[in-house]
Amino acid sequence: MCGICGIFEFEPGREIPHALVHRMAETMIHRGPDDEGIFTGPGIGLGFRRLSIIDVKGGHQPIPNEDRRIWVMLNGEIYNYPELRRDLIARGHRFATGSDTETIVHLYEELGEKCFSRLRGMFAIALWDSIKRKLVLARDRVGKKPLFYAENGKRIVFGSELKSLLASDCLSRDIDLCALSDYFSYGYIPAPKTIYRAAGKLLPGHFLVASAAGVRVEPYWDLSFGHVENHSEEEWCERIRHELCEATRIRLMSEVPLGAFLSGGIDSSAVVATMARIMKKPVITCSIGFAEERYNEADYARGVARQFATSHHEHVVRPNALEVLDQLVWHYDEPFADSSAVPTYYVSQIARQHVTVALGGDGGDENFAGYPRYLADCRENRLRRSFPASVRHGIFGPLGRVYPALGWAPRYLRAKVTLQNLASSPLEGYFNSISIFRPADKSNLFAPGVRQALRDYDASEVLRRHYERADTDDPLSRIQYADIKTYLADDILAKVDRASMAVSLEVRAPLLDHKLMETVAAIPSSLKVANGEGKYIFKKAMAPVLTPQILYRRKQGFSIPIDRWLRQDLREGAHDALFGIEDGILNPSFLKTIWEQHQSGRCDRSAELWAVLMFRKWQAAFGV
């Protein structure tokens, strides 16, 4: 895994200074501690930091074509490069290295901008075509690898991290208030926004072309849920196992030590089981445990490790793990409220002591509808169909407004969620169920000036755009599609990328192989959520290799006990961070209200407080 960055000026002029590109690349040395590569010319500068995985000796980047007029940089891996390479050699192309990166530059010579749809892997790519004087940027289909950019009409700067853009001195630090509103709803900032008004994220499955004509962004792939296939359960199980095996096999390509994350859940266990079937030596597995039993999955991970005779390594995370928060805030570059970033960092850290590449189980919940909220959403949709719209709006709406606000209501009064959701559309109900700050609370969170600036902004539109673009009428599939475009890309994959890259570890996700995803998208939703459980067909497919204790245990998720930590170990430090700034953005009286509600033990406000804490720490780290 690596880091890429660069500057392109739309009109040719001075040569971009080597020192400037070096400064941008150096901010990401953790992404690529093994090597640096820089290419500069009139109006173009490309910077690269390398973590050597494939062609360790010969894969220095940027890499040119034969006449050195087209240059390419890759952050990621191209798993089908051996087949592409053979075909390109047969067409007369000459290769100077054995790396997967060089395949891209020759494929571009053959296909131009159509080349990205031929790549199977995870990638952020920068390609400089001096013949046509254009810069081409591309991001993999689901967003495993990040790519940020900013353009001002004269130039475009880009990088794997926002830090590299800041180092260019071309980026204003003005906050995008709509992005901040999104953050306090979702816990992350959805693409194409970033926390900075002047910068954006390239969307997954898209490429960008910058030239004297300006900037053009186009999609090259999308996931379709509109072509459902009817097969027996046994046939689907066989196809799932086959696709998972192939997706795992091609991700074992490495010239450096390789292992796996193992939580003891079905997804990581399925990946480890598949690796054990393919590999000739024991799989190296790594897991995290907690002293708090209700968060601890270590026993399940040990059981899977014993079953498949892995070389297992484990680390217990205790409250003093919160000492890493400032470090994590620096690595994430923008506010990020998923508290599982903490254990993800630690499992990456322990894995890096033994391997350079780790396979993970990310993608199983999104593909196979494994999150509990999908079950709740299916139940709510059944109830919606049971009542006419006039009843839902006329009865459930007013009843929902009678109950106290969810955040501080006693548990027995929290029927408000269902009542309000039933009075809403399926999308609005889903948005309410996943929001950290529900709309009324978020309005109170902001100071009056910010509230006024955001008066016409609705964060649910982020989901709506994707929900309405899905090529299906099936409610569950539309929610899955929206989650894949938002939560998966900008929370789950961002979390893993930043935490693993902080320790120079490459993480690969077989369950996010695009061919496997296309197969799973064709499975009827009735086989994903069935008999009152999610992942029905995936569990059935894995039944021959995983025990019932793994397949059917209660889902825990990769979370930490922030509710208790905020009342005990983290209380003093969190209080100082929350109330040490008066910036005209957040409303201190409302913060005091939810802080006291949480400290009293009357209700759990940990998710909201954690989101504010991460925002405050980001402000302190980046001087905003």
N, C-alpha and C positions, 0 to 999 in steps of 0.2 A: 504494500500500500504506500501511497506517496502523497505529495502535495504539489499542486500546480498553481501558477500565478502568471500575470502578465499585463502589459499595456499595449494598446493599439491606437494610433492616431489616424483619424479618417483621411487626412491629407498628408502625403509624404513630406517629411521635413528633416529635422535633426535626428541623429541616432539616439535612441533611448539609452540613457546612462547605465552602464553595467552595475554601478554601485546602487542605483535605485532598485533594479530588479533583484539584486542580491539582498537588499534590505527587506523587500517584500517576501522573498523566499525564506529568509532566516527566521521570520516569525513562525514558520511551520516546521522547524527542524525536528520536532517530535514526530511529525508524520513521516519523515524520511531522514533518519539519522545517518544513513550509510553513504550518501553521495549528494552533490549539488551539481546541477547543470544549468547554464545560462546561454541564451542566444539573443543577440541584439542586432538591430539594423535600423535603417531609416524608418522611423515611425513604428517600430515593433520591438518589443522586449518580452522574452519568454523565460520564466524561472521555474526550476524543478528541484524538489527534494525527494530522495529515493529511499524506500525501504526495499531492500533486494530480496525478491522471492523467486523469480524465474530469470534464467540466464544471468546469474549473479555476477559473472565476470564481464559480460559483454552488453548488458542492457542499459548503458548510460543514456540519459535523455537530456534534451530533445533529440529525436532521431529523424534524419532527413531521408528523402527518396534518393534515387541514384544520382540525379543531377543537382541535388542539394537545393532545390527550389521550393520544396514542400517539406515542412517540418511538423512533427507531432509530439505531444506529451500525453501520457495516460496516467491517471490515478485510478487504479483498480486492476482487474484481471479479465482477460478475454479467454474463456474456457474452450472455445471451438477454434482457437488459432491454428492448431496443427492441420486441420482440414482446410482452412482458408489458405494457409501458407502453401500447402501442396498444390492447390488450384492456381494460386498466383504464380508460383514457379513454373507451372505448366504453361502459363500464358506469357512467360518470358521475363517476369520480374526477377531482379537480383537482390538477394538479402545479404546484409552485412553483419547481422546479429542473429541470435536464436531467440530473441524476445518476442512476446506476444504484441508488444507495442508497435514494432515495425510492420506487422501485418496491416495495421490500420492505414498507414500512409500509402501502401501499395493498393489497398482496397479502395481508398479514396481516388487514386489515379484511375481506377477502372470504373467506379460507380458515382463519383462525386458525392453530393450530399445524401444520396440514397444508401451509402455504405453502412450507416449506423444500424439499419434494420437487419443486417446480416450478422451482427455481433451478438454472441451469447455470453453474457457476463455481467459484471458490475463495473461501472466506469464513469469518470468525468474526463472528457477529452478536450484538448485545445489543439487546433490544427491551423498552421499558418501557410497560406497559399500565396507565395510571392508572385506567381504568374498572373493571377487575377487580383492580386493585392486585397485579399480578404482574410479575415479571421473567422474560423468556425469553432464553436463550442458545442458540446453535446453531453447529455446526461443519461444514465441508464434508465431502463423502462420504469422501475418503481422507486428510484431515488436512493439507492444504497450509498452512492457517493455524492457529496455535496458540490455545488458550484454556484458561487456568488458573482455578481457583476454590478457595475455602475457605469452609466454613460451620461455625458453632458453636452452632446452635440459636436464636441471636438475630439474626444477620445473615449475609449472604453477600457476600464480596468476590471480584472477578474481574478478569482482565486478560490482555492478549496476552503478557505476560512475568511471570515470578515476581517480578521486581523491583518491579513495581507493587503486588503484594500485600504485599511486605515493607514498602513505603513507607506502607501503611495502618496499620501498627502493630497489625494484627489477626492476624498470622500467627506462630505459634511456629516456632522454627528447629530443633526436635528432628528428628534424622535418622530416616527410616524405614529400619530395618535390612534389611527384605525388599527394598526398592527398591535399597539398596546392593548386596545380593547379586545382584539382577538385573543391575545395572550391570557387575559384574565378570564376569558370564557373557556379556552381550550387547554391552557397550560403550556402552549408552545405557539410559535408564530407561523401560520400556514403560508406556503409559497403561493404566489410569487413575492409576497411581502418579506421584508426584514424589519428589524427594529428601527433601522435608519431609513428616513424618507427617500434618500438619494440612491439606495441600493436595492437590489432584488435577488431572488433565487431563480435560477433557470429551472423550469418545471421538469419533473421526471418525464422521460419519454419524448423529450423535445430537443431540438438543436437550434442554435442561434448563429446567424451570419451577420458579421459587421464589415462594412465596406464604405467607400465614399458615398454610396447611395443611402447609408444609414444602417439601422439595425432591424433585422427581420427574425422572428421566432416562429418555428413551425413544429408540429408534432410529427413523429415518425412511427408511433405505436400507441395502441390503446387496448384495454382489456374489455372483452365483450362478454356480457352475461345473457346476450340475446339469442344464443344458439344452443338451447338446452337439448341434450341427447338423452334418449331413453334406453337404458341398459339395466340388466339385473344388478342387484347388490353385489353379487359375486364378481361380475364383470368389472364393475367400478372398483372394487377392492383390488383386483389384479392390476388394473391400469394405474391406480394410485401407487401401489408398491413398485411397479415397473418405472414410473416416472421419478419417484423418489430415489430409487436405486441409481438411475442414470444421472440425476441431478447431483447426487452425492459423489458418484464416481468421478465426474469431471472436476469436482471441487477438491479432489485429493491431489491435484497437480501442484507440486511444490519441490523446490530444491533445498528447503529449510525445514526444521521440525514442525510437525502439524499435529493438532489435537482437537478437542471439542469442549464447549461449555455443556454442563450437565446440571440441570436444576432438579431433576426427578419428575418433571411434568411430562406429558405425552409427547410434546413436540421435540424437545431436546433428546428425550429418551429414544424416540423413533430415529432421529439422526444418528445417535450413537450406535443403536442396534444395526442400522444399515452400514455404518462405517466398519463395525466389527465383522460383518459378513464379507465385506470387500477386502479389508486390509489383512496383510499376512502377519502383522505384529500387533501387540496390544494397543488399543486406543488410549491416548493420554487424555484424561478427563479432569475438569476443574469445576468446583462448585463453591457456593457461599452458604454459610449457616448463620443463624441468629440465636442469641441467648433467649429471646422471647419466643416461647414455643409456638404461638399461633402464627408466627411469621417464618418459622423454620421448616425448610424442606430437605435438610441435609440427610435425614434418615432415608428418604425416598431415593435421593441421588446415590447414596451408598449402596442401596439395594440393587439399583440398575448397574452400578459399577461392578458389583459382585457377579451379577447375572452374566455380564459380558466380559468379565475378567479384564477390566481396564486398569491402567495405571492411574490411580485416582488421587487428586490433591484437593484439599478443602481448607477454607479460611472462615473463621467466625467473625462477623462484623458486630462491634459493640458501639455504644454511643460515642466514644471518642473518635469514631470514624468520621464524625461531623467536622473534624479538623481539616478534612480535604475539601470542604465546600468552597472556600475561596479559590482553590486550584481548579476545581471543576467549573466554577463560574467563568474563569479566564478561558478555559478550553471551549466552552459552549458559545462564547462570543455575544450572545443575546439572551434575554431572559428565558429560562427553561425550568418548568415547575414539576417535571416528572421526577419524583423522589427516588425512583428506582435507578436513576443515574448513579447514586452512591454505590449500591451493591454491584452494578454493572462495571463501574470503575474498579472495584476490588476484585471481581472475578477476572477481569482483564489483566489486572496486575499480577495475580497469582498464576494465570495462564502464561503470561510473558516470561515468567521465571523458567518455564519448561518448553515452550514452543514459540514460534513466530507467527503461525497461522492457526486459527481456531474456527471450527464450524459451529454454528448456533442454530437454534430452533425458531428463529423469528419468522413470522408469516403464517404459522399454523392457525392462529385464532382468526385472522382476517380472511384467509382462504376458506376455512371449513366452518366458520361461524361459531367460534369457541368462547367468545366473551359472554358472561352472564347477561349483559345488557341486550344481546341479540335475542335471548330467550324472553326477556321482559318485553322487548319490542314486539315480538311475535304474539305474545299474550295480549298486549294492548291493541294490536291490529285486529285480533279476533273480537275483542270487546267493541272496538269501533264499528265493526261490521254488524254487531248485534243490536246497535242502537242507531236510530235515524239521526242525521246531523242536527235536526232541531232539538232533539233531546240532549245530545252531547253538549251543544252550545248553551242551551237554555237551562240545564240543570247542573252539569258537571262544572261548567265555568264558574257560576256564582258560588257553588259549594267550595271549589278550589280556593276562591278568594277569601272565604270565611276563615279557613285554617291559617294559623300563624306561618310565618316564613320558614321554609324548610331548614335553613342553616341552623337555627337555634331552637326549633320546635322539639318537644319531647318526642321520643320515638313513636309512641302510640298515636301521635297526631300527624305522622308523616304520610298519611294517605293522600295528602295534597299533591304529591308527585303524580300519582295515578289519575286523580281527578282533573288536574290541570292538563295533563298529557292527553287524556281522553277528549277533552274539549278542544284540543289542538289537532292540526294535521299530523300525519305520521312523521314528517320531517321535523316539525316544530316540537313534537313530543320527544323525539330522539335527541334533539339539541338540548332541550331542558334537562334530560336525564344525564347528559355527559358534561354539562357546563360546571366549571368550578364555582364561579360567581353567576348565579341566575340573574336575569336582566334587572330586576328591582334592586338587588344587592349591589350589582355592578354600578348602577347609577349612583348609589350612595357612596360607593368606594371612591369615586373621582371627585376632585375639587371642583367648585362651580365653573371655573373657566374651561376646564377640560370637558366637563359635562355638557356645556353649551356648544363646544366645538364638535362634539360627537352626537349631537341631538338627532341627526338624521341617519346615523350609521347603525346598521344591524349586523352583528357578527354572525348570525345564522345564515347570512347570504353566502358565506364561505362554503358551508355544506350544501346549500341549495343549488349552487352552480353545478356541482358534481352530481348531485342527486338527480337533477333534471337532465343531465347529459347522458346518464346511463341508458343503454339501449334495451331496457326491459321494463315491464310494469310490475314485476315481482317486488314487493316492499323490502323483503330481506336482502335480495340481491342489490337493490338500489342503495341500501344502507352500507352493504359491504363495499360496493364500488366507491361510495363517498369516503369511507374510512381508509380504503387503500390509497386514495388520492390525497388524503389529509393526515389522519392520525398515524398511519403506517410510515409514510414518507417523512413527515416533519416532527414526529415524536419518537416512535420506536427506532427507526433507522438513524435519525440524527443522534439519539441517545447512544446507540451502540457505536456509531462512527466516532463521535467525539471522545467517549470514554476509552475505547480501545486504542485510538490513535494517540491519546495522551500518554500511553505506555508503549507506543510503536508496535502494536499488535494488529494483524490483519484478521478480520472476521468475515466468514463466508456463510451464506444462508441458502441451503439447498431448497427449502420450502418456498423460496422466492424466485426460483428458476422460472423464467417466463413461459417455458413450454409446460411445466407442471401447473402453473397458474392458469393457463389457457384450458388445460384439461379439466381442472377443478371447477372453473367458472361454468363449464357445460353440465355439471352435475345438478340435478333439480334441487332446489332449496329444501324440499321435503325430505331429502336424504342428508342434509347438513344439520338441520334441527328436527329431531324426531323423537317421539316417546319422552318428551319433556327434557331432552338433553341436547347440548350442542356437540358438534364434531361427530355426529352419529356415524357417518360412513368412514371417517378417518379412524375412529376407534375400532370399528369392525375390521378395517383393512390391516390394522396393526395388531389385532388379537392373536394371530399366530406367533408373534415374537415378543409381545410385552404382556406382563401379568395384569390381571384384573385390578390389583391394588394400584397400579400406575394408571391404567386406562380410565378407571371410574372413581377415583378419589376426588374429593372436593377441590375445586380450582382455588389456588392461593394467590397466584400472581407473584411478581418479583418486587415486593414492596418492603418498606421499612416502617418501624413503629413510630412515625413522626408525631402521632397524637400524644403518646407518653413522653417522648423526647422534648416536645415543646412545653410540656408542663414540668419537666424535671431537668434533665441534663442540659438541654439547649435553652432553657427558659431565659436566663440572664442575657446571654449573647443575642438571642433572637429579639428580646425586648429592646436592647440598645440599637440593633440594626433597624428595626421597624420604626422606632420613634426618634431616631437620631437625625433624621432629615426632614425638613419642611420645604418642599420643592414646588408647591403649587400644583402638583399632579394628583396626589392622593389626599383624601380627606382624613386628617388625624383623628377626629372624633369618632368616625365610623370604625377606624382601625382599633381604637381603644375599646369600642363596644364589642367587637368580635374577639379581641384578645381576652377581655374579661369573661365573656361567655365561655371561651375555651378553658381558661384557667379555673373557672368554678367547677368544671367537670359536668356542668349541666348539659352540655352538648359538645359535639366534635366539630371544631372549626379548623382542624389541622390542614386540610387541603387549601383553604383560602389563605390561611396565615403563611403556609409554605410558599405559595405563589407570590405573595407580597414580599416575603423574606428573600426569595431568589431575585426579584426585581430590585430590591434595595441593594443586595450584594453586587448585582450587575452594575448599578449606578456607581457604587463605590469603586469597583474594579476598573471601569472604563471612563470615569470622570464625567459622567453625563448627568 
